[in-house]
Amino acid sequence: MTRGCIVEAMTSDHADYFAMLQRMIAAAGRRLADADPADLPLLAMLRADLDRALRSAVAGQRDRGFSWTEIGRGLGTTRQNALARFGRGAA
């Protein structure tokens, strides 16, 4: 089973958008497989971009009133882990 199963399990209208993003990221990895190692930071920077996007999404959901339990469930983790990773004072 591939990571694509995460998107396939989504039921919201966002599934197609995120499936496209997954395909693009996979394609970037294949493209850099034939590139110079000096180009690897281009792909590695996506990790930081994704982390910022996830923090923004969680902050927005908290602003809309979602609980840490709901956010943790959405992330496939516990309320405590979600709070520790994204709560006030988190690194």
N, C-alpha and C positions, 0 to 999 in steps of 0.2 A: 504494500500500500504506500502511496506517495503522500507528500505534504498536500497535494491537491485535494485530499479528502477533507481538509478543513473547509475549503471554499465550497466543495460539493455539499457539505452538511449545512451550509448557511441557508436560511429560508427567506432572508430579506431581499429587497431589490438591489442590494449592494453586491450580491454574489457575482454577477457578470463583471462588474468593475474590478473586484479584487481578483477574480480569475485572470483577467487581462494583466493586472499588475504582476501576478505570479509568473505568467508566461514571459513577460518582459524581463523580469529578474533572472529567470532561468536562462533566457536567451543571452543576457549580459554575461552570465557565467560561461556559457559555451563560447561566446565571442572572445572573451579574455583568455580562454584555454589555449587559443592559438596566438596570443599576444605576448608582448614582452613583460617580464615580471614588474617592470617599472609602472605598468598600467594597472596593477592590482589595487592600488589605493582608490582608483575610481569606483570600483565595486565595493570596497570596504567602507567608503563614505556613506553608502546607502544604509549601513547599519545605524549610524548616528542619525541620519534623516528619519529612518523608521522609528527610532526611539523617541525623537522629538514629536513625530506625528502621533505616536501612541500616548505620550504624555498630554498632548493637546486634546486628544479624543477623551481621555479619562477626565481631564479637568473640565471639559465641556459637559460630560455626563454628570459629573458631581454638581456642576452649576445648575443642571436641569433637575437635580434632586434625586438622582439614583444613589442607592446605598452602596457602601463598600462590599456588602454581601453580593449584590447584583452585579457589580463590576467584577468582583473576583470570580463569580460564576461564569460571566462572559469571557473572562481570560483563562478559564480552566484552572483556577487556583482558589485559594481560600481568601476570605475577607482579610485576614491578618496579613497574608502575603501581598495582596493588592495594596493595602494601606501602607505597608512597609516600603513597597517599591514606588508608589505614586503619591503618598500622603504628604502633608506639610512636613518640611524638613528632610524629605527624601533626597538623596544625592542626585 
